């Protein structure tokens, strides 16, 4: 993945030098997007012919890579008007939505049960461990934040709103990487935490010291594989680091839902997804039980 991304970045830089007046056009953005999509469609076809199974579709992989590509180009000063045209076309997006819906529908049967309060308790204990991988697992579970946010961008400060639950379990949050349209990294969101804010911040400071990174790309390059192995080893009931986001939302739906919101509204507000419709499907194939024994009240 990184070598291909590097080549695409080099291609953009070459175009910027050769055709500076056209490089940021809508047509150029479509051409670059098409090149990425065709690359992964061809790769998917080769894997299929070779008998190798892939968990994701070519379009899904291409969408992820285009998102990373936009981040790289943004760092190089590419204008937002140009970056907005990088991506799948409408038909491809609809095709991807249908494929995801089918996958979720087929997988939403015989879900294994995740013991909610027990996982929260274990992950709270992980925050005090010397092993930074265990601390990262604890933080992912108790904050619902992505790996790159924890190690690079997220900030938890005093809440600015009044809540029925103890203010120690709330934070005014900036540094969310995937944001609603129009948001910046400085856009503030009020979110709950499954451990006190002070302990969360102390743990974040610890892992950033032990696992330093100067960019989102460096976080993903250096720590994605080791953390993936750590989750499988120390928390097999969850299995994947990103699954903690689902766990966090379902736990917050139980403990921090004073306004009696629907699950998709809770997910949209606390995870920072763009809309409710893009979040609801993600949280259907996860089952958390045995919640209610912990106290977050004032």
N, C-alpha and C positions, 0 to 999 in steps of 0.2 A: 504493500500500500504506500508507504512513504516514498520509494523510488518513483512510482507512477505520479504521485502528487508533485514531487520535485520536478519531474519532466514537464508537467502541465504548468507549473509556475514559471519554468524556464521558457516555455512556449509563449506565455503571456508577456514576459519581459522582452522576448524577441519581437513580438508584434508591437509592443509599445515603442520600441526603437525604430522599427521599419515603417510602421503606419500609425504614427502618433495621433493622427486626426480621426482614424477609424477604429482604433483598438477598443474604445469604450462605447461603441455603437451597440444597438440592440442586436443587430445581425451577428456581430462578433461574439456576443454573449451566447447567443443560440448555437453558434458554431462550436464554441468551446464545450458547451453542455452536451451537444450531440456527440462530440468526440469521446467524452467520458462515458456516456451511456453505451455507445457502440463498443468501447473497450471491454466493459463488463458483460455485455451481452455475448460477445465473442468468447470471453473467458468462461462464462457460464455454459456455453455450448460445448466448449472443449472438455470441461469437467464432466458434463453429462455423457458425452461420447466415451470418455475414459472410465465411466462407471463411478465417478466420485460424486457423492451426495452433498448438496449445499443446503444449509438451514435457511438462507435468505435468497430472494430472487435477485436477478441482475439489476432490476430497477431500484430495489431497496438499497442494494449496495451502492449503486450510482448516486442515489439521493444523499446517502451519508457522506460519500466522498465529495460531492459538490458542496455540501455544507462546510466540510473541512477546507476545501479549495477557496471558498468565499472568505473564510477567516484568514487564510494565508494572503490572499490578494488585498484584503482590507488592511492588513499590516503593511503592505507595500504602497498604500495610498490610493488604491482604486476607488473611484467615486461610488457612492451608494446607488445612484441611478443605474449604473452599469451592473452592480452586483445583484440588484433586484431582478434582472433579466436572466441571471444564471439559475438554471434549475430545470425540472421536468416541465413539459407542457401539460395543459389541462387534461388531455386524454390519458397521459401517462400517470398523472396524479390520481385520477379516478380509477385507473387500472390497479394502482398500488393499494388504494383504499379498499377496493373489492377483495384483493388478495389477502390483505391483513384481516379484514372482517371474516373471511372464510377460515383463516387459520385460527383466529380466536374462537369462532363458533365451534369448530371441530375439536378444539382443545379444552373447551369449558365443560368437561364431563369428568367425573371421578377425580376431582382436584384433591391433592393431599392437604392435610390440615397443618397450619402453622400456629404453634402455641404462642399467642401474642404476648402476654405478660412475661412469660418465661424468656422469650427472645429479648424483650426490652431489658429485663433484669441482667441477663448475660452480657448484653452489649454495653450496659452501664458499667459493668465490672471491667470490660475490655478497655475502657478509657484510662484506667490506672495501670495498664500493663506496660512493660518496657518495650515489647515488640511493637514497632510502629504499624505493622500490618494489622495487628489486632485492634489497635487504636483506630485505624482507618475504618475497619469493619464496624466498630462501635459508632463512629461518627456518621457513616453512611446510613446506618439504621436509625439513629436518634435524631438526625436532621433532615433526612430525605434528599440531601444534596449530592450532586455528581462528584466523582473523584477529582476532576480538574477544579471544580469550585472549592472543594475542601482544601486542596493543596496550593491553590493559587489566588482565587478571586473573591471568595465569599467573605462578608463582614457581618457579624452579629453584634448589634448595639442595643441600648435600652429601648424598649417598646414605646411608641408614642400614643397608643390607644389603650383604653381601659377594657379589661377582659374579666370574665367570671372566674376563670382559672388563674392560678398564681402567676404574677408578672415575671417571676424568675424563669418560667417555662415559655416565655415569649421573647421575640427579638424583632427589632427593626433591621431588615436585611437588605444589603446591596451586594452586587457582584454576581447576580444570576446570569449564567452564560446564554441560555436560550430564553429569549424574552418575547413579550408581546410586541406586536408591531408598533414602532414609535418609541418603545422604551430604550433607555441606555443602560450601561452597567451601573450607573448611579441611581437608577430608578429604585425607590424604596418599596419594599413589600413587608407586611407584618405577618410573621409566620410563627407557629408553635414549635416547641422543641420537646423531645421525650426525655430530656435530662436538663438540669438547670443550666442557664446560659453561661454562668461563670465556669462551670466544669467543661462545657462544650468548648468555650474559647481557650481554656487552658490546654485542652487536648489538641485543638487545631494548631496552637503555637508549637506544641511538641512535635507533631508530625511534619510541620513545615520546616522545623529545624533538622529533623532526621531524614526527610525526603525532599530536599530543596528543588525548586524548579523556577525558571524565569519566564515561562510561557505555558499556555494550554498545551501546545504541541509537545513541549518537553515533558510535561506530566504524562501524557498519553504514551509517548515513546519509551520512557524509563520505567513507568510503574504499572501499566495496564496488565501485563502478563503476570508479574509477581503477585499483584493483588487478586487477580482472578484465581490463581492457585490457592491463595490464602483463604478465600471465601469457601472454596470447595473443601478445604481441609478443616477449617475451624467452625464453619457454619453451614454444613451440608444441607440442612433443612431449607435454607434459602437458595444456596447454589451459585448465584451470580450477584455481583455487586450491585448491578442496576436494579435487581429485583427488590432491593431494600427500599426503593422509591415507592413501589406498590405497597410494601409492608407499612411504611411510614404513613402513607395516605389513609390506609384502612384503620390504622391505630388512631390517627388524628380524627378521622370520621367518628370514632367512638368517644374519644376523650375531649376533643376540642371542637364541638359542634353546637355551641350555645344557640346559634340562630337557626338550627334545624335545617341546614342546607342539604341538597342532594350530594351524592358521592362525586359526580362530575364537577359540581361547583367547588367542592372542597379541593379536589385535585387541581382544578384550574387556578384557584387562589393560592394554594400552598406550594405547588410545584412550579408555577409561573408559565404554564403552557399557554398557547395563544388563545384558544377558545375551549369552551366546554366540549364541543363535538369532537375535538381532536384528543380528548383525554378519556372520555367515557369507555371507549373500546379497550383501552390499555389495562383497565383495572377489573375486567370481568373474569379473567382466568386466574384469580388468586383468592385464597381462602384463609383468613386469619380467625382463629377461635380463642376462647379463654381470655377475653379482655374484660377489664372492669375492676381488677383487684388493686390497681395502683391509684394513688391519690395525687391529683394535679390541682385540687381546689385551693381557694384562698383560705 
